[in-house]
Amino acid sequence: MILFSELERWRGNTITRSFPKAIVPDRHWRRPSTKESEESLTRVQNIIGDFDAEYTMKYYDYWSQHYEKDLEILDYKVPDFMASKLAGFLPGREWENPSHSVLDVGAGTGQMAIALKKFDFKGTVDALDGNTKMLEKAREKGLYKHLEQHLLMDDSPMKFASNTYDTVVCCCAMVPALIQPECLPDMVRVAKSGGRLYFTTRATDGNSTFRDRVDVQLNAMKESGLIRITAEDVIPQYSWPVNEGDDDKHCISAVAICLEKLKNSE
Ligand SMILES: C[S@@+](CC[C@H](N)C(=O)[O-])C[C@H]1O[C@@H](n2cnc3c(N)ncnc32)[C@H](O)[C@@H]1O
């Protein structure tokens, strides 16, 4: 069970604004036990694997009908975690700057925009996602300034100009079946110099090869002087115990990595 003191710690000591408290309720740590929650969990688990983009997009065509209900049932809080941390990462009064521009890559149905609003972010948010049905749900919320349907692949970069966004976020979309680590340089490309990319990936043993590929990309950008890593946090409630008898450590299964871009891309 997560202690409240721990929750306060990972929400970030740098945050001084008064944000909603206790965004990760205790019950999150229990294996879902109702039939409804078992079904929701199954839909999450069904996309854990090495699926290709075509399969993944078909899956999201189907999952788009259940996605938000499933997240609610499973008490998904990663966007809240990221928004609250990001508020602390931004310098000065940037959080309240109406011209601060965020790009939400793999935006899905718009959970990140909801979280940013909840935490009183005053800038603008654009969305990019490969799946039209997920993006439609995001559009309905009216929280994004611009929505772009685009399947991001290492050979299919985003159409945005380089050095455009103050902040790029990618919440729970960089995992084997979804956006690949080789797309990280493109996400950095569209961020401004002095801006940041904040993204998650799984931290589980089963994801170690994928995480190695993330690190290859990060190290190459670090070595060329393009970025520096500014934060790497464990997300306590990223996923849920999968098997009967799994303990809490199975919940601590993702990292959120923040990096700062140090110079403009050509
Ligand atoms: C798990 S959802 C996360 C959505 C949202 N960020 C959230 O936290 O709820 C992953 C999203 O990534 C999108 N996606 C997967 N692969 C993609 C790709 N290669 N390019 C663009 N979007 C992709 C899916 O369509 C889906 O909407």
The ligand as a Tripos MOL2 file, in Angstrom:
@<TRIPOS>MOLECULE
LIG
   27    29     1     0     0
SMALL
NO_CHARGES

@<TRIPOS>ATOM
      1 C1         -2.3940    3.5050  -23.9750 C.3       1 LIG1
      2 S1         -3.0050    4.7540  -25.0380 S.3       1 LIG1
      3 C2         -2.4880    6.1940  -24.1130 C.3       1 LIG1
      4 C3         -3.3710    7.3500  -24.4090 C.3       1 LIG1
      5 C4         -3.1970    8.5480  -23.4890 C.3       1 LIG1
      6 N1         -1.8680    9.1060  -23.5740 N.3       1 LIG1
      7 C5         -3.5310    8.1730  -22.0700 C.2       1 LIG1
      8 O1         -2.6690    8.3070  -21.1910 O.co2     1 LIG1
      9 O2         -4.6670    7.7380  -21.8310 O.co2     1 LIG1
     10 C6         -1.8630    4.7480  -26.3790 C.3       1 LIG1
     11 C7         -2.2660    5.6280  -27.5560 C.3       1 LIG1
     12 O3         -1.1520    5.6450  -28.4560 O.3       1 LIG1
     13 C8         -1.6430    5.5980  -29.7780 C.3       1 LIG1
     14 N2         -0.5840    5.0540  -30.6360 N.ar      1 LIG1
     15 C9         -0.0810    3.8090  -30.6150 C.ar      1 LIG1
     16 N3          0.9020    3.6780  -31.5170 N.ar      1 LIG1
     17 C10         1.0180    4.8930  -32.1260 C.ar      1 LIG1
     18 C11         1.8650    5.4050  -33.1380 C.ar      1 LIG1
     19 N4          2.8120    4.6450  -33.7090 N.pl3     1 LIG1
     20 N5          1.7210    6.6940  -33.5180 N.ar      1 LIG1
     21 C12         0.7740    7.4770  -32.9500 C.ar      1 LIG1
     22 N6         -0.0610    7.0450  -31.9790 N.ar      1 LIG1
     23 C13         0.0660    5.7720  -31.5630 C.ar      1 LIG1
     24 C14        -2.8650    4.7160  -29.6970 C.3       1 LIG1
     25 O4         -3.7260    4.9470  -30.7900 O.3       1 LIG1
     26 C15        -3.4460    5.1270  -28.3580 C.3       1 LIG1
     27 O5         -4.4020    6.1410  -28.5010 O.3       1 LIG1
@<TRIPOS>BOND
     1     1     2 1
     2     2     3 1
     3     2    10 1
     4     3     4 1
     5     4     5 1
     6     5     6 1
     7     5     7 1
     8     7     8 2
     9     7     9 1
    10    10    11 1
    11    11    12 1
    12    11    26 1
    13    12    13 1
    14    13    14 1
    15    13    24 1
    16    14    15 ar
    17    14    23 ar
    18    15    16 ar
    19    16    17 ar
    20    17    18 ar
    21    17    23 ar
    22    18    19 1
    23    18    20 ar
    24    20    21 ar
    25    21    22 ar
    26    22    23 ar
    27    24    25 1
    28    24    26 1
    29    26    27 1
@<TRIPOS>SUBSTRUCTURE
     1 LIG1         1 GROUP 0 **** ****
